[in-house]
């Protein structure tokens, strides 16, 4: 984790810059946040969590990581690289991901383009997993739905990859001309799996609502779709279920156990927006 990152203190009413010490981040007002042995820092305040087990569980994080390691979702990764490459960011530019999960997406982009990466996630299990695998980046436990722990106009690129959204805060932390790159489940994403576990595969369009939510602060610059048919075996279908359907996963387990494999469509609407 770098000493010059524009992290901001999350103690209520503070917001002062955080400086990295040997074992902690601290602000000039004396607020300090220890760095965990695995390498992440927890900036989450008590009022910003809904439970002691906030965010995704270790099992959910590891399920998604296994899928990415097996190449599931590779087309989205390629499309994200294409879109970031087209932005022409300078080496050393700061990229921040909201809901960074197991960290692979941010780490791949940082490596490909020489970016400084900061991953924000509500789950300490996710931050720990990412910090152990990608120690060159900074991993922060925080609630991205609240105030982002970053200084004003300090970020070149914000990423939201099937993750959180916070238009006002994204606009605050982005430098003038900074970009927001978002990937949302497309209408046919996991259509076959949803048909199996829910009894029907209704298509749901999300991009329109996302753009309406951001239009006051952002302008759409590019839009594309990453679509990937994947034939998945039972173990991978379990992982996909574990990382996707919170309420339905246990009741749907029998439907998955009855399958040897299933052709599943992974599809994402990819949107590039610039701060107005």
Buried (B, 14 or more C-beta within 10 A) or exposed (E): BEEEBBBBBBBEEBBBBBBBEEEBBBBEEEBBBEBBEBBBBBBBBEEBBEEEEBBBEEEBBBBBBBBBEBEBBBBBBEBBBEBBEEBEBEEEBBBBBBBBBBBBBBBBBBEEBEBBBBBBBBBBBBBBBBBBBBEEBBBBBBBBBBBBBBBEBBBBBBBBBBBBBBBEBBBBBBBEEBBBBBBBBBBBBBBBBBBBBBEEBEEEEBBEEBBEEBEEBBEBBBEBBBBBEBEBEBEBBBBBBBBBBEEBBEEBBEBBEEBEEBEBBBBBBBBBBBBE
